[in-house]
């Protein structure tokens, strides 16, 4: 754009007329710099009258920006961060298609895409903004799955690219860090706001949903509830007295379901999450596998609590002590299960026993409250339990 507005060029011999050979040489130099992943700026000048008479004699910007003298080219190096290539490779290994959308020159975009392995060896197709302007939405939707790099794009182009990918039935995650990214972030399935600082419109448009955190929190909550229901159902079915009183059930839900579930929701992301393939497009959160997990955990928890109840009740025939045993066993089991609920695929030792300090604090506080209930006479009477002593 600058070259087209220039009529002269400054050389070591002074200002000379800008020839077609000069124009071709500058374009070749720009291309070489862009191929080296440099962002290229053209610098030009024009002599203007003295400032006081600028407005009256020159006119508007269109009148000023012509007949310029080309000064030269500047190449700015803005290399990808060290962790960028690793991030791209991890996404590709996880089955995520990485697409680069940039306002840079196509040659610069192509060079950087090759550095990051976004473009395969021998592949050099880059779609520029003016090509997008000439495409209909249907044409873009047909071509979008074969295009990995877009250059010289505007905010409108970004939005169209996101919409074209979504038209293919894909889950689209869009990253951005500026105001012009806001429409595309809003339109994407997942909008990821990059950087610690940025515009409020960009922050408001972004929404990242971590399904794994939701899934494990639900699994923990539903597993405990299924266990409690199973305890009561089995007791009624075989003619036992109720192993748990209503106030005890309320306390169990308060201590084991509330705060531990919140701590699970803030659990650090599984470092191996990108080693797994994406979920199928139509996959449901509450599927058959999820249901089996809930049923298994609930039955195991209920079995332990019922065993403690039966052992105490049949041992000395004291119903209140049997309820105390079931009540305490269930709470301890639920609190310890919170550590196992952090990952479906890894053990507590693999994910780091102390990697979620909030969970440790909450579990310790819950144990302290349970100990207070078992030792304070007023609370013992309120919850219908007997003191717990060492064997």
N, C-alpha and C positions, 0 to 999 in steps of 0.2 A: 504493500500500500504506500509506503514512503517512497520507494523507488519510482513508482508511477507519477509522483508529484515533483520529481527532481528534473531540472534542466541542465544543471552543471555539477561538476565534481571537484572537490579540493584535492590536489595532488601535491607532491613535493615541489613542483614547478609553479604552483599557484592554482587558481580556479580556472578550469577548462570546461569546454562543452562536454556534456554526457553523451557519449556515442552508444550505438547499439552494441558494440563490442564491450564497452564498459558495463552496460546493463547485463549482458550475458555473463560476464565475469563475476559481477556481484551476486547474481543468482546462483552461479556455481559455487562460489565461496559460502553463501548462505546454506546451500544444500550440504556441503561438506561439514560445516559446523553443526548443522542439525543432525546429520548422521552420526556425529560424535556425541550425541545426547546433550548438546548445548542449546539453550534457549537464546535465540538470535534477535537482537534489536538493531534496527537501522537508525542512524543518527544523521540529521540534516539541519540546515539553518537557512535563514533568509534575512537579509539586511532590511530593517524597517526605518521609517522616518523617526524623528525625535518623538518621545512619548506624548508631549502635550497635543500634538496634532494627529496622533495615531487614529483616533476614532473618526475624525472628519475625513482623512485622506485615504484610509485603507478600507474601511467597511467591515464586513463580517468575517468569520473564520474561513469560510470557503474562498473568499478573496485573498486571504493571507496565505493559505496553505497550498500554494502552487509556485512553480518556478524556484523550487528550493535547491540548495547546494548540498549534495551528498557528501558527508564527512567520512563515513565508514560503517563498519559492522562491529557489534559487541556481542560476544558469546558468554552467556551466564551458565555456570555449571551448577545444577541442582540435582545431584545424584540421588538415586533411591536410598533410603535408609538401609543400614546393614541387615535389619531384621525383615525388610520387605520381601526379599526373595524367599526366605524361609516361610513367611506367612503365606505367600502365593502357593508354594509347593505343598504346604499342609492343607490348604483349601482344596487344591486339585486332588490330593490323595484322598480327601474325604468325599470326593464326588461333587465338589462345588465348582461350577464354571466361573472363571475369573474374567471379567471384561473391564478394560481400561477406557475411561471417558475423560478427555482432557481438552483444555483450550489451547494446548501447545501446537506448534507446527507439526504437520503429519510426519516429517522425517524425524523430528525429535521424539515424537510419540512412538514411532516405529523402533527407534534405537533403544529407548527405555524399556519398551515392551519385550524386546529381545533379551535385554539384561535380566529381566524378571521372569523369563520363560513364559510370558503370556502369549507371545507369538512363537510357534514351533519353528525349528530350523527350516529355512526355505520358504516360510510363509511371510508375506509382507503386505497383505491386504489391509489397508486403513481407510475407513470411511470418514470423509470430512463433512463439515456442517453444510456446505452448499449442496452436496449430494443428498443429504437428508431432506433439504428443502424441496428437492425435485421428486422425492419419493412420496407416494401415497401411503396411508397407514397400512393398507393391505400389502404393498410391496415391502415396506419395512418389516412387517411381521414375518414375511417369508424369508427375508435376508438376515434377520437379526441373529438367528442361531448359528450362522456361519461367520459372524463378525466378532472379532475379539478386541479391536482397538478403534476408537473414534477420536478424531482430532478437530480442532477449531470449532468446538460446539458451544451452543448457548444454553441457557436454562431451559428454553423450550425444547431444544434437541434432547437434553437429558430426560425430560419428562416423557417425550415420545418413545425413547429407547426403553424406559422402564415399562411403559404401557404395552409396548410391542412384546417384550418378554413375558409379561403377565398374560397377554393374549394367547401365548403358547401353553398356558396352564402351568407355568413354573412358579416357584417361590422365589421372589426377587428381594435381595438385600442390597440396599443402596447406602454408600458411605459418602459423606460430604462435610465440609467445614466452612461454608460461606452462605450468604443470603441467597445467591442464585441456585443453591442446591436444595432449598426448602421445598419447592413444588415436587421435585423428584423424590425427596425423602418422604414426603407425605403420601405420594402415590404408591411407593414400594410396599411390599408385604412387610418388610422389616427395614426401618430407617435407622441408620447407625450414625450418630453425631460424633465426629472425630475431634480429638484435642480436648484439653482441659478448659480452654476458653473459646468463646465464639458468640455469635449473635443469638439473641433470644428467639428469633423466628426459626433459626436452625434447630435450637434445642427443643422448641415446642413441636416442631414437625417430626422429630425423631421418636421412634418407639421400638425398643428392643425387647422381645419376649423370650425369656429363657424357659423353654418347656420342661427341661430336665428338672429344674428346681420345683416347678409346679407339680410334676409327676411324683417326685419323691416325697414332697410334703403331703400330697393327697394319699399316697400309699401309707405313710406313717399314720395319718389321722384315721383313715378307713380301716387299717389293720387293727388299731386299738379298739375302735367302735365295734368291729365284727367280733373281736375277742370278748368284749363285755356282753354283747348280745348272746354269744354262744354260751357263756357261763350261766346266764340266767335261764336260757332256753333248756339247756341240758338238765339243770337242777330241777326245773318244773317238770320236765319230761320223765325223770326217774323218781319223782316224789320227794326230793330233798327240800329242806327249808331253804329260803333264799340265801345264797352265799354272800350277797352284798345288799346293803340297805340303800335306799334312794339317796340319802345324804352322802354316802360313801361314793356312789357313782358320780354324783355331782363333783365331789372333790377330785376324783380321778380325772375327770374331763378338764377341770381347771388346771391341775398340776401337770398332767402328762400331754395334753393336747394343745394348749395355748402357746406358751412361751417356747417349748422345744420345737414346735412346728415353725415358728417364726425364725428360730435360729437355723433350721434346715433350709429355709427360703433364702438365707444369706450365705449359704455354704459356698466355699471357693469352687470355681468351675473345675470339673474333672479334667486333668491335664491330658487325658487320652481321648477327649471327646471328638477331636478331629481325626482320630484313627478309625472311627466308625463311619459307615456309609449313611447317607441321609435316610430319614424315614420315607416310606412310600408316600406319594402325593395324597392318597386318600386314607392314610393311617389315622386311627382314632386313639385318643389318649387313654380312654377306658376300654381297652380291647380285652380279648380272652386271656392273653398272657398276664395283663395287669390284674384281672379278676382272680386268676389262680394264685398270684402272689398274695393278694389280700386275704383270700380264703385260707391259704397255708399259714400265714403269719397269725391270723386271728385264731385258728384252731390250736396252734402250738401255744400261744399265750394263754388261751382259755384252759388248755390241758394242764399247764403248770399250776395255774391258780386253783383249779378244781382239785388237783392232786394235793395241794397244800390244805385245802378245806377238808377233804375226805380224811387225810392222815390225822389231822387234829381232832376232827369231830368223832371219828371212830376210835381214836386213841383214848380220849377222856370224856367224851360225850358233852363237852362244854361248847354250846353253839356260839357264844360270844367270842371265845378264843378262836374257834374255827373261822368265823368271819374276819377276825383280826388277821389271821394267817393268810386268807385269800386276798384280803384288802391290801396288805403290805406286799405280798408276793406280786400282785398284779401291778402295783405302782413301780416297784423295783424293776420288774420285767419291762414295763413300758419305757422307763427312763433309760435303761441300758440299751433297749432296742433302737433308741434315737441315734446312737452311734452307728449301728448297723444299717440304718435306713439312709445313710448319706450316699451310698453307692450300691447299685444293683450288681455291678460287675467286679468290684474290688473290695478287699477286706479293709477293716479299720487300719491295719498296719500299713497297707499299701497306699492308702490315701493320706496317711499321716494322722496319728492319734490326737495330736494337739493343733492341727491345722485350722480348727474352728473353735476359737477360744470362747466365743459367745455361748456355744452349746455347753461347754464345760461349766461356765458360770451358772447357767440356767439349771443344769442338772444338779450341781452342787447345792444351789439354793432350794431346789425342790426336795432333795434328800433331807436338808436341814428342816424344812417345814414338816415333812413326814415324821421326822424324829421328834419334833416338838409335839405333834399330835399324839404320838404314842407314849409320851412321858408326862404331859400336863394333864392333871385330873379333869379340869373343866373341859378340855378338848376331847379327852377320852369319853366323857359322858355324852358330849355333843355328837360324836361320830359312832358311838356304840361299840367301842373297842376296849380291849384290855391292855395293860402295859406289856411291852415286849422286853423280855430279858434274855441274857445270854444263856445258852444251854447249860 
